[in-house]
């Protein structure tokens, strides 16, 4: 299954604004995407509560997975979001 | 004749009538019931959560502030979460009814969030709020928080928390009445910012039935129920006449014999500038910068700070802008300063005192202000909050000048600073008196403490005497002394402040026309005479009567 492992780039971690942006992007994807941190159970990337509950901070590595048509492209886009500092865009 | 007349403290003038609605309390979970139709119960729970999502979306749509809107949308995402709904479905299949299934599903996440600590633990309150909202929908009760009935109403509450009012809709809420609170409470400040008639410390208001029509007079503090249409009409017309008299007058502030008093506006961002212009403000007397720092995990970056300051400076081109450096701590805790554990935050590391521990925050802010000023050429004055000694004032002035900024001043908020006003003016260019905090520290009475509201009355002669010391020091030094606290917004008090030697008054733009009108009816000599009478009075009630 296509996967990407990314280091979280947002200053506040995958919280609040960065989490919202990521979850909204994942919810738009036509295939199911999961996200996990370390060796914990993967959770659906379109679930805000589950993504928040991962409690990942800046610099933490996470792995996202998806299967189906266009999974690679979708994962590339989401990985890019995760690697960016989404707090810094907040002008 | 009205049925009941309640009396509180009027904190923002204006007279309106409308149905009273209170902030609803969180509903209690009902006794568990047996579920017979699992499918229908799942649908019922889903519809309740969907209604919460829709309500949060509506609030986000009308929120004037982008940050508030974003927070509401993030909460909507949580209420509509598919994992949450899966959890609800499982619990219903296991035999729980919809309210208990929703409570249980939120509890799962609640435990994870609480156990994680830090940022996530702070979000537990959001989860509880979402659960309470969904349960209220299931029980057919109003959702907790500020109501949004789709029509105009008078909002009643025990007190208003900043979180309640972040997205308060001024098209629906026509007045605020709280059971507790004082003239400097959050409710009072919010009311003045929105121009809403408001009464605080109004005992008995929570006993008025929801939906009963009340007549609220924000000048006298009178709240009447059971008034007839004739009385309502007469009261509203009388109030409108006063407002009209004030709005006919424009231009710089002055007494009837031409003694100039600068009338300035308090703003928090460039969004408040149009209101200041509409009120013919001669500039900004207090530009609060802490809004930029609130609700954030980290300090705003240099570029972001420059942009925020530049927007206000540019909008006020050619006019004076007094910008206050970060005023954090006490009632304005900032997460990134990590100030937990102070035994009494009002007497702790707040205002300029933050620079003792984090000097780089002040240096970065001054650099951003200097850059914004250089780009706009505005007449920028910089002042520090919570200065107590000449040494602090001197160090601050040095930092301001080192950043390339020409004018440094300090706020007078503690009695120590007022007593040494003359010494302070040897090292700074101007003083600005924050009457709310100066009252709090002079009378050892917390600003939020309703039962002590009389001690926080800006007419307290001891407070006026301290203001007089500052005015006298300013006259001797030939340097400006302003008032930027809520006292500046009181039309009756304004001539007294001028008589005490205050050279500028800064307030919410809405309050400006009435203050301008009040000054125009007095000579400078009148002002001095009224000031002497007020300071000599035995108490605030007599001081107000003597100056009236």
Interface residues (C-beta under 8 A of the other chain):
Chain A: X11 X12 X13 X15 X16 X17 X19 X20 X23 X24 X43 X44 X46 X47 X48 X49 X50 X52 X53 X55 X87 X88 X90 X91
Chain B: X70 X71 X73 X74 X77 X78 X81 X82 X83 X84 X109 X112 X113 X116 X119 X120 X123 X297 X298 X301 X303 X304 X307
